[in-house]
Amino acid sequence: MKPYRIHLPVFVLAAMVSFSMAHAQDTTRILSHNHIKVVTDPSKGENAYPATVNFPKADAQFRKVNLKVTFECPDNLSCGEWDYIDYVNLITKDPATGKDIKYEIARLITPYGRFFGTKWAFTFVADISEFASMLRNQATIEYIHSGYESNITCGWKITVKFEFVSGPPVANILSVLPMWNGSFPYGDSTNDIEKYLDVKKVTATEKTGLMRLRIIQTGHGMDNQDGCAEFCSKYRDIYFDKQLVEHRDIWMECGTNPVYPQAGTWVYDRANWCPGCMVNPENYNFLVKPGSTHEFNIDMQPYKVKKGKPSANYVFSSFLVMYEKPRAANDAAIEAIIAPSTDDNFSRLNPVGYQPRILVKNNGINTLKSVRIEYGLRGEKANGYVWTGNLEFGKIVEISLPGLVQTTKIKDLFSVTLSKPNNKADEYTGDNKMSSTVIAPPIYPNKFVLYCKTNKDTAQTAWKITDAMGKVWYQKKEADLKSNTEYKDTISLPKGEYQLLVTDTAGDGLEFWANPKAGMGYVKLVNPNGKLIKYFGSDFGSEIRQSFTVDSNRPLTPFQDAMVLVYPHRPTLNTTLMLAFNEPQTVKARLTTPEGKLLQEMAWYDITQGNFLIDLSNYPDAIYMLELKYGDKTENIRLKKAGRNR
């Protein structure tokens, strides 16, 4: 039996079911939690928020079920400060016993939200179609927020939405069986994890044609040996009928997380999760014969702690879903439009002016070897492209489409339509079309100056400007840039679509509070008259990606009017406020405690640029707020003084 697995990069997985415009099918939306404030319960380490929900009736058919969880800062409180595990559980009645049974249908990790303002919001997304048969009639949805931070000063405001996309399911669900579920110790010689990851034998029903193993796994704890399991990369093996299905490291790179920058160690790679990220399920599909018996097993890399006490654990949520045989032989589906898109989860990749990117899934039993794709902006003649490849059942492929995405509107509509999978009629066309909102890239002058100030970390930073054909017009490689140096490059470009890509191989940008020895750098664009066009934040993780248009016949995008930098954010004695404006400004500053107690007031008049010292030497180690007002704008900057005990 050949397995089929879905596995995509974090920023793609995070939103592969989320899009700006709905599928062609009707979508039923049901809220279980509507702008609910959630806080920790430090006495227990978790706080439950149950809600009774009336789901669709049992006889309704759905192609897909999406779960969306929107995070905002709560009214009159700060956003949560730590990366805690949150769970969305379905509680329903066991048909055999009548007792409550709990299914973890989604897991996400909260972001370090100390710096987020009142207008910040982000929507996390998960595909939970495997539970479609149980999300019916009346059931309980339990949102669990874990952690030990203050429940008086901070928390979150959440909205939990279920989206039922109408249409016949790819295959009818027969049952959902729990497999390995719980928090299992790792590295403890007296309590080996393999005791919990036992072999499971499952017999298919007389209607079963497909088995899907659905796994959510994250590593936590930090022992003194390898930093396990949060910060150690260990492999996992999955077996089906004693045959190795997959061997991979339980690891995720976090430097391209779309939730950025965060106030904590958000750039550090972790054991299958990142702060501020939905933990996406891994699905393994097996085509089986009715009545057949099969064996499933998971093995973790052998590991024993010999230095200090074991503290590592892996948190598992896994289920085996039995289906009837999939309905279609040839069936392609559009899963997501990555670019152009306004989806939160694809924000690092947008806006774009060329090379649209989409996700296509094979829902047919036959291997998908070709599919026709038509795409383009509303009201324009569609482009045509035939993708060829070798995509097996249940798998997803990212496809880059040739051509430009040029609109003269601030907002526009981009559409994609699939047809002719394997040059056959698609057996379900309801998921063959999707649209997304297009935000046009900014229009920059044909001549500008790129400033790149490196920090003290050498051989990590590089940048390049490419056009729609992939031609590199300007670039500086890692070997071209010395540490702690400002470079000034004059850029001159003809009419066209371009992209600036700045990379940091260490994944911690040009500034990161946990690496103070590296100092701070920056990247900014300035016009020939010295006016600031765009400043890019220095705490960007692995990359800055900015598409732009050069067209002298169109008005330029309004320039960014200010650059405000503070370094360091975690001062020992004082910090420096660096300001640059396109027009002279009067800046007023207030240094306060988080509760609003005034400590200092400062003002600077008629400045266009300058560096100003903020003295914290007379204050104890603590958190402080720096409020800046200039023109009609207000900025709040959080500082953490931590020097007296160093």
MOMOQUI-V758557 format. One record per residue. SS is DSSP state (a for helix, b for strand, c for the rest). PHI is phi in whole degrees, 0 to 359 (999 if undefined). OMEGA is omega as a letter, one per 40 degrees, with the letter a starting at -180 (999 if undefined). Layout:
ss=(SS;SS)
phi=(PHI;PHI)
omega=(OMEGA;OMEGA)
This chain:
ss=(c;c;b;b;b;b;c;c;c;a;a;a;a;c;c;c;c;c;c;c;c;c;c;c;c;c;b;b;b;b;b;b;b;b;b;b;b;b;c;c;c;c;c;c;c;b;b;b;b;b;b;b;b;b;c;c;c;c;c;c;c;b;b;b;b;b;b;b;b;b;b;b;c;c;c;c;c;b;b;c;c;c;c;c;b;b;b;b;b;b;b;b;b;c;c;c;c;c;c;b;b;b;b;b;b;b;b;b;b;c;c;c;c;c;c;c;c;c;c;c;b;b;b;b;b;b;b;c;a;a;a;c;c;c;c;c;c;b;b;b;b;b;b;b;b;b;c;c;c;c;c;c;c;b;b;b;b;b;b;b;b;b;b;b;b;b;c;c;c;c;c;c;b;b;b;b;b;b;c;c;c;b;b;b;b;b;c;c;c;c;c;c;a;a;a;c;c;c;c;b;b;b;b;c;c;c;c;c;c;b;b;b;b;b;b;b;b;b;b;b;c;b;c;c;c;c;c;c;b;c;c;c;c;c;b;b;b;b;b;b;c;c;b;b;b;b;b;b;b;c;c;b;c;c;c;c;c;c;c;c;c;c;c;c;c;c;c;c;c;b;c;c;c;c;c;c;b;b;b;c;c;b;b;b;b;b;b;c;c;c;c;c;b;b;b;b;b;b;b;b;c;c;c;c;c;c;c;c;c;c;c;b;b;b;b;b;b;b;b;b;b;b;b;c;c;c;c;c;c;c;c;b;b;b;b;b;b;b;b;c;c;c;c;a;a;a;a;a;a;c;c;c;c;b;c;c;b;b;b;b;b;b;c;c;c;c;c;b;b;b;b;b;b;b;b;b;b;c;c;c;c;c;b;b;b;b;b;b;b;b;b;c;c;c;c;b;b;b;b;b;c;c;c;b;c;c;c;c;c;c;b;b;b;b;b;b;b;b;b;c;a;a;a;c;c;c;c;c;c;c;c;c;b;b;b;b;b;b;b;c;c;b;b;b;c;c;b;b;b;b;b;b;b;c;c;c;c;c;c;c;b;b;b;b;b;b;b;c;c;c;c;b;b;b;b;b;c;a;a;a;c;c;c;c;c;b;b;b;b;b;b;b;c;c;c;b;b;b;b;b;b;b;b;b;c;c;c;c;c;c;c;c;a;a;a;a;a;a;c;c;c;b;b;b;b;b;b;c;c;c;c;b;b;b;b;b;c;c;c;c;c;c;b;b;b;b;b;b;b;b;c;c;c;c;c;c;c;c;c;c;c;b;b;b;b;b;b;c;c;c;c;c;c;b;b;b;b;b;b;b;b;b;b;b;b;b;b;b;b;b;b;b;b;c;c;c;c;b;b;b;b;b;b;b;b;b;b;b;b;b;b;b;b;b;b;c;c;c;c;c;c;c;b;b;b;b;b;b;b;b;c;c;b;b;b;b;b;b;b;b;c;c;c;c;c;c)
phi=(999;268;277;229;235;255;209;227;301;304;289;279;302;299;220;290;250;250;204;288;240;288;302;295;286;289;234;262;248;229;265;259;226;241;53;269;282;239;225;281;240;301;287;242;88;202;223;258;232;278;213;275;232;263;271;301;290;296;273;287;254;224;283;204;233;252;245;237;240;260;255;219;284;287;300;66;226;280;296;303;260;235;271;256;279;242;236;244;246;259;247;219;273;288;298;279;250;80;270;293;229;249;239;281;263;201;220;222;248;290;278;285;257;299;267;288;266;293;265;288;202;207;249;267;225;216;271;240;300;298;256;302;289;262;274;224;54;263;211;252;252;249;261;247;252;262;126;229;289;301;261;253;259;210;172;220;245;239;231;247;235;255;243;261;269;291;133;292;296;303;208;289;281;258;196;232;251;297;244;256;220;139;258;249;293;224;92;266;295;266;209;292;297;292;296;267;266;282;289;246;251;228;256;289;285;288;253;289;235;214;244;238;267;249;232;243;218;225;256;218;87;211;281;278;268;238;71;280;256;292;246;236;260;237;272;230;247;243;240;232;53;67;259;292;269;204;231;208;283;275;204;216;274;251;291;250;306;290;271;201;285;244;276;244;275;293;278;288;294;218;280;75;202;225;299;73;205;289;275;274;291;257;247;235;256;228;279;229;267;304;80;281;250;223;240;240;208;235;235;266;306;302;202;231;280;246;237;80;269;296;221;279;205;247;261;252;223;214;217;253;257;260;236;290;299;307;290;251;267;232;203;255;228;274;270;195;257;284;207;281;196;251;298;310;289;251;297;293;258;228;284;227;244;199;54;301;229;226;245;238;243;264;260;255;297;290;302;278;252;199;205;270;234;247;204;161;278;303;84;252;296;289;276;240;208;250;276;232;181;210;255;277;307;83;271;236;233;270;239;265;259;286;111;265;235;249;229;266;264;295;231;213;238;243;233;228;228;256;199;55;295;55;61;242;292;291;279;211;263;296;248;264;227;209;231;220;277;254;254;293;298;294;258;255;295;287;224;206;245;258;261;232;259;282;267;276;282;271;55;241;257;209;209;203;242;238;255;294;266;89;291;272;270;215;197;228;275;305;289;275;248;273;288;52;225;264;249;231;240;275;251;229;227;281;304;161;252;222;219;263;237;251;237;228;292;278;78;238;61;257;201;207;301;279;233;296;295;283;73;227;235;198;229;213;246;226;282;300;269;88;277;292;268;203;248;256;304;280;269;247;77;268;198;247;227;230;275;204;245;246;203;291;271;238;294;291;294;308;289;291;268;207;237;237;234;231;211;274;282;241;286;268;231;208;225;245;263;249;235;213;229;281;227;305;228;260;245;245;232;228;259;226;282;301;278;102;290;285;246;215;232;222;209;228;244;51;253;251;198;167;246;227;278;252;273;244;296;269;251;288;298;187;264;226;245;249;260;244;232;210;56;257;250;228;236;243;240;264;241;234;278;211;231;292;262;275)
omega=(a;i;i;a;i;i;a;i;a;a;i;i;a;a;a;i;a;i;a;a;a;i;i;i;i;i;i;a;a;i;i;i;a;i;a;i;i;i;a;i;a;a;a;a;i;a;a;i;a;i;i;a;i;a;i;a;a;a;i;i;a;i;a;i;i;i;i;i;a;i;i;i;a;i;i;i;i;i;i;a;a;i;a;i;i;a;i;a;i;i;a;a;i;a;a;a;a;a;i;i;a;i;i;a;i;i;i;i;a;i;i;a;a;a;a;a;a;a;a;i;i;i;i;a;i;i;a;a;a;a;a;a;a;i;a;i;a;i;i;i;a;i;a;i;a;i;a;a;a;i;i;a;a;a;a;i;a;i;a;a;i;i;i;a;a;i;i;i;i;i;a;i;i;a;i;a;i;i;i;a;i;i;a;a;a;i;a;a;i;a;a;a;a;i;a;i;a;i;i;i;a;i;i;i;a;i;a;i;a;i;i;i;a;a;i;a;i;a;a;a;a;a;a;a;a;a;a;e;a;a;i;i;i;a;i;i;i;a;i;a;i;i;a;i;a;i;a;i;i;a;i;i;a;a;i;i;i;i;a;e;i;a;a;a;a;a;a;i;a;a;i;i;i;i;a;a;i;i;a;a;i;a;i;a;a;i;a;i;i;i;a;i;a;a;i;i;i;i;i;i;i;a;i;i;i;a;a;a;i;i;a;i;i;a;a;i;a;a;i;a;i;a;i;i;i;a;a;i;a;a;i;a;i;a;a;i;a;a;e;a;i;i;i;a;i;a;i;a;a;e;i;i;a;i;i;a;a;i;i;a;i;i;i;i;i;i;a;a;i;i;i;a;i;a;i;a;a;i;i;i;a;i;i;a;i;i;i;a;a;a;a;a;i;a;a;i;i;a;i;a;a;i;a;i;a;i;i;a;i;i;i;a;i;a;i;i;i;i;i;i;a;a;i;i;i;a;i;a;a;i;a;a;i;i;i;i;i;i;a;i;i;i;a;i;a;i;i;a;i;i;i;i;a;i;a;i;a;i;i;a;i;i;i;i;a;i;a;i;a;i;i;a;i;i;i;i;a;a;a;a;i;a;i;a;i;i;a;a;i;a;i;a;i;i;i;i;a;i;i;i;i;a;i;a;i;i;a;i;i;i;i;a;a;i;a;a;a;a;a;i;i;i;i;i;a;i;a;i;i;i;i;i;a;i;i;i;a;a;a;i;a;a;i;a;a;i;i;a;i;a;a;i;a;a;i;i;i;a;i;a;a;i;a;a;i;i;e;i;i;a;i;i;a;i;a;i;a;a;i;a;i;i;i;a;i;a;i;a;i;i;a;i;i;i;i;i;a;i;i;i;a;i;i;a;i;a;i;i;i;i;a;a;i;a;i;a;a;a;i;i;a;i;i;i;i;i;i;i;i;a;i;a;i;i;i;a;a;i;i;i;a;a;a;a;a;999)
